[in-house]
Amino acid sequence: MKALLTIGAVLLTVAASAVADPIPSGWQAKDVKPVAYLNLKAQRGFKLTMKRTDAGRWYLFVGTTSPGGFHVIDVTDPAKPSIVKVIESERGSAQVTSAGDLLLLGAQLPFTDRGTPRPFRQPAQDLELVTLWDIKDPLNPQQLSSFSARGWGTHRNGYFGGKYAYLAAFVEGYQGQSILLTLDVSDPRHPTEVGRWWWPGQRDNDGVEQTPMAFHGAPLLNRDGTMMTLAYAPGIVNLDVHDAAYPKIIGKIVFSPLTQVGPPSMHTVAQLPNDYLFFSTEPEKPGCESETLAQAGIINNRDPANPLLVARFGRPSAPPGAPYKTFCELKGRFGLHNINAETHLPITEKPVKRMFATYFLAGLRVYDIANPLFPTEVAYFVPQIPDWDKGQRGVEDVLVDTRGYVYMTNGSEGGIWIVRYTGATTNGS
C-alpha cells in the first residue's frame, strides 16, 4: 500500500492581534471609498468566506499561501480589522468555502504547467484533497477530518450547507484538468465520495476525441438542490442532480474561442434574478492582444435545456488623468477574475440590482444590473498598478457583506482592502 501524502498536517498558531495598516497611496476611485487595509501574515491572500456569531461579531476567513491555510480576521468594525487566528496547512491552496459551522479548506500541489491539458508535471499521488473544519468558534477552529484521493488537489470548491460539498478536483484518470467530485459531509468527521461528473470525452481512453475540458468551480446549486450549473470549459452546463451520484446533462451553451484550455478559460457562473446567469472567462497573459478576449456576459437560463447568451460586459476604461490611455498597454493581466463570493451565506450581499467584480490590475468594478440586458459600470476602485515584473497580479477575490462593506484580496501583495461603495445604485429588490 502506498503511503498517504498528508496535506492536513496542520499547525495552529494564534497571531499577535495584527491591526489595520495605513491605507496605501496611489489609488483612484469613483464612488468607492477606502475604509481600511490589512497586511496578512502570508505571501498571498486569495479566496474569502465569512461568518457572524450569535454574539454579533463578524469574521472574515481568508485562504492563504506561504504559509498555506487561512487567516481569521475580526471585521466587526471594518475600519479596525484585526487578525485573530492563523491556521497553517502544509499544502493549503488558498481555497476556502463555508456554510454554518463547517469550512472546507482546499489543498493542492503547485501548478507547474498552468493552463495546459496536464497542469502538473509530477505524477498523481495519494493525498488529501480537502480538510474539514469546525468554525463554530472562529477564534479556535478545529480540524474534523480530511478527504483523500489519488490526484493533485482541489481548486475552487463549494459548500452551501446540508449534506453535500462539491469539489473541483484534480484527480487521476482524466484529460484536461479538474472534474466535479461530490462529497457526503453529513458526518463531517467521516466525509465520503458520492460521485463524479466530467464533460463527455474528458475521461482517459474513453474513445472520444475532444479538446480537453475542465471545471474551475465553484458550482451553482438551485434553491431546491435539484439542478446544478457549472462553468465548465468550454461552456456553461446545467445538470440534473436529483441523484447526486449520477448527474445528467439538461442543457449547455458552448463558447468559442476561449482564452485557453483549462479552468481559467471558463471561470465563473453565478445566479442573478429571474433565472439570468452571470458568466466570465479569465485572462492568463498580459495585455489584450496575446490571447483571445476574456469575456463576461449574461445568460437567459429560463429554459435550462437551451441557455441563451443575451448580454456582454465591456472592457473597463482607464481612470481620468491616469498616466496610461488604456489598461491594455500595461504589463499584467487585465480581465474579469471574480465576483462577489459565497452569496449563499445569509450575511453576504446577493447580486440583485448591482454586482461587484475584480479585474486584476484594473481593480474593483461595480455594475448596475437592474436591466440585465444592459449591464453598466457605475463605479470603480483601482489601487496602485501592480508590478508584473515582481510577480504582482492586482486585485483578485471579492466578498461583500450585507452591511455594504467590500473585502478584496490583492493576491501576491499579501493584503486585504476594505472599501465601501458610495454611489446611487442600490441593491433593493
N, C-alpha and C positions, 0 to 999 in steps of 0.2 A: 504493500500500500504506500502510495506517495505521501510525503509529508505535506501538511497544510501550511501554506504561506499566510501568516496571520497579518491582517491589517487592522485588527481591532485591539491590538495590544496598546492600551491607552494610558497615558499619564495625565492625571487630573491635577491642575495647579490653580490656586486662587491668585488672580492677578492683583497686584497692588492697584488700588482703585484709580486707574488712569482716567483722567477727566479731559474735557474738551480742550483742544489746542487752538491757537489763534487761527482764524479763518484765512486760508491762503489768499494772496492777492492775485490780480491778473484775470479775474473772472468778468464775464459780460453777461447781461441778462435782460430779458423783457418780461415784466410781470412775474418774476420769481425772485424771492428774497432769501439769501443765505441765513440760516439760523445758527448752525454750529458745524464744526469739523473735528473729527477724532482720528488720530493715528492709531492703527492697530498694532498689536504685538505679533505681527506676522508680515511676511513679504507681500502677500496678496490676499485681499478680501474679495469674495465673489457672491455666491447666492445668499438670499435673505429669507427669513421667515420670522414670525412674531408670535408673542403670547402676552395676554393680560391676565394677571392673577386675580383671585377673588378679593384680594386686598386693594385692588385698583392700581397696581403697578404694571408698567408696560416694559416688556423686554424684547429686544431685537437680537436674533440669532444670526450670526454671520459666518458662513462657511469660509475656511481659510486654507492656504497652503504655506508651507515653510514657516512655522510648522503646520501640518495638516490638522484638521479638526474643526472646531468652531469657537467663536467668542460669544459670550453673553453680555449684552450691553443694556444697562438700565436707561431707558429713554422716557421715563415718567415725566421728566421735564426735558423736552427735546433740546432746549438751549443749553442744558448741562448734562450731556450724555456721559456715562462712565462705564468702563469695562469692569464687570463684577466677577467674571469667571472665564477662564481659558481652558478648553478641553483639547488635548493634543492626541492625534491618532497618526500612526506611522504612515499610512497612505491615504489619509483623508483628502478628498479631491475637491474640497470647497463646495460640495453639493449638499444642500440641506432642504428638507421639506418636513412639515409637521401638521398635525391636527390634534386638538385636545391636549393630552399629556404625552403624546408619542411623537418623537422626532426620529427621522431616518437620516443618517449620515452616510453619504456615498463615499466610495473609495475606488481608486483606480491607479494602475501603473501609468507612468508618464507616457504621453504620446511621443512617438519617435518619427512617424510619417503622417502627421495630422492631415486629414482630408483625402487620404488615399484609400483605395479599397481595403488595404491591410495597414491600419494605422499604428500597429505595434510590431517592431522588429523581433522582439523576443517571443518565444513560443508561449502558448497558453499554459497557465499554471492553476493548480488547485488553490484557490484563495478566497478570502472573504470579499464579498461584493458590496455589502452594506452592513452597518451596525445600527441597532435599535436602542433608543434612549428614552427613559422616563424623565420628562421635564416638568413634572407637577411642581417641583421646587426649582425654579430656574437658577437659583444660587447653588444648587447641588444636584446637577444632572447625574443620573445613574444609568450605566450601560446594562441593558437587559439581555441582549443576545446579539448574534450576527447571523448572516446568511452567506453560505459559501457555494461556489460552483467552479467549474473549470473554465477559465477565461482570463480577462484582463481588468475587469472592473465595471463600474456603472457611471453613467453621466447624469443627466437631469432626471431625477425620479419624482414621482408624485404620490402623495398620501393625502386623502381627503376625508379621513375618518372612516370608521366602520371596519369591515372585515378584510378588505384587500388593499395592498400597496402595489404600485406599478413601477417597474424599473426599466430604464433604458440601459440594457445590459450588453456588454461586450463579452460574449461567450463563444466558446469553440464551436465550429461547425457551420459557420455562415459567411457568405460573401458580403461585401460591403462593410458595414460597421455594426452598430448595436441593433438589438431587436427588443420587442416588448416582452417582459417577463413578469408574470403576475404572482405575487406572494399572498398567502393567507397569514395575516398578522393578528387574527382574533385572539390568539395566545401569543403576545409579543415576546415571551421568553422562548418560544419554540416556533419561529416562522417556517413555513413550508411552501415549496413551489407548487403552484396550482396549474400553470400552463404557460405556453409561449405562443407568440404570434409573430410572423415575419412576412414581408411582402413576397408573394409568389415569385420564385426564381432566385431568392436570396440564400436558400439553404445549399450547402456544398453538394455537388454531384446530384442535383435533382433533375438534371436533364433539360433545364430551361435556360437558354442564354439570354441574359438581360444585363443592362447596365447595373452595377451594384447599387443596392438600396440601403437605406439607413434610417433609424429612428433617433431623433435628438432628445425628445422628451421636453417637458412633462406632457402627459396626455390630458385630454379634456373629457370629463365624465358628465353626462346629463343628469338632471335632478333626480330621476328615479333609478339611476345606475344601470340602465338597460342599453345605452348607446355610448360609445367612446369615440372621440375624434382625435386623430393623431396627425401631427406634422411629421410626415414620414417620406423622405425623399424617394421618388421625385414629385410628391404631391401631398394632398390632404386626403385622408381616408376616413370614412365613417364605418364603425364596426358594431355589429350586434353582439353585446356581451351578456345576454341573458344567461348563457352558460360561460362563466369566466374562464373555464379551461379550454373552450373551443370557440373563440371569437369568429364571426363570419362577416365578410365584406358586404356592406349595404350599398355603398357608392363611393366614388372618388373623383377628384379633379387632379389632373397631372399637369405640371408646369415644365416648359422647356423654352430656351435652355436655362439651366441653373448655374449658380456661381461655380460650383464644383461638386464632385461626388463626395458624399459623406454627410454627417449630421449638420454641419453648418449650412449646407445648401438649402435645406428646408428646416427652419429653426423653431418657429413658434406658431401655435394656433390657440386662440382664446375666444371665449363666448362673449358676444355682445347681445343687446336686447333684440327681441323679435326674430330670433333664430338667424341672426347675422353672425359671421365669424370674422375675426381678425386673423391674418396670417402674415408671416415675414420669412424671408431668407436671410442669410448672414454673409457679409463680405469677408474675404480672407486676405486679400492682398491690398497694399496701399494704393491710393489714387483711385481714379474712376475709369481707367482705360486698360487695365491689365487683366481684367476678368469680366464676365458677364455682369450686367447691372444687378445689384442686390435689390430685392423688391419687397414691398409691403402693400397689402391691399385688404379688401373686404369681400367676403363670400356670402351669398344668399344660400343658406342651408335649410330652407323650409322643406324642401324635398331632399332628404338625406341620400336618396339614390341618384340624385342629379344636382350636386352643388354647382353654383354658378358664380363666376368672378364678376363683381358689379362695380368695384371702385379700386383705385390705386392711390397711394400716397406719393407726393412729390419729394424731390430732394430738398433738404433744408438749405437755406441760404446763409451766407456769412453775416455776422452782426454788422450793423452800420459802423463805419470807421475802423473796421478790422484791418490789419496790415496785410491782408490777403484778399483776393477777389472772390474765391470760392474755396470750399473745403477740399475740392478735388486736387488742388495744386499743392496741398500739404502732404508731408510724409505721415503715413499711418492709415489705419482702417477707418472708412467712412461709410456708414450704413447702419440700418437699424439692428440692434442687438437684442435687447429685452424690453418687455413692457411690464407694467405693474404686476408684481408676482404674488402668488399664494392668495388669489382672490376668493378661494373657498373659505378662508378664515372669516369669522364674523367681525373682526376688527380691522380688516383691510378694505379699502375703497374698491367698489366694483365699477368697471367701465360702462357707465350708463350714458352720460352726455359728454364726458371728457375722458381722455386717457393719457398716460404718461409713458414715454419711450426713451431709451438711451441709444445714442448714436456713436459710441466710441469717442473720437476726437471732436465730434460736433456736439457733445454734451447731452443734456436733457432737453426733450421737446414735448410740449403739451399740445394736444389736439382736441378740437371741438368735433365730436362725432354725433351730435344731435341729429343730423341728417347723415346717415352712414353712406349715402351715395356720394357725398361731397365732404370727406374728412379735411379739416382745415387747421393748419398750425396757428396757434394763438399766443404762444409764449415759449421761452427757451431759457436755459441756463448753461453757459459754456465756461467751464473752468479754463485755466491757462492751458494752452495747447500742449499735449504730452510730447515727450521727446522719443520719437520712434527709434532712434539710434541707440537709446538706452533701454529699449525693451518696454517702454511705457505704452499703454493701449488706450487710455482715456476712460470715460465713464462706461460701466459695464452692466450692472444689475440695478433694479429699482423696485422699491416697495412703498406704497402709500397707505397710511393708516386712516381710520375714519375720523380722526381729528384734523386731517388735511396736511400732515407732515410727510415729506417725501424723503426717503432714505436712498442713497446711491453709493455703490462701491466704485472706487476708481482703480480697481484692478491692481496692477503691479506697482502702483504708487502707494498701496497699502493703507488707504484711509477710507473714512465714511463721511460723505457730505450729508447734512440735513438741511433741507430748504423748504420753502413754503410758497405755493402758487398764490399770487395776489390779484389775478385778473378777474374778469367779469363772468367767465364761463362757469356756470355751476354744474353740479353733478346730480341734481334732483331728478326724480322720475316724473 
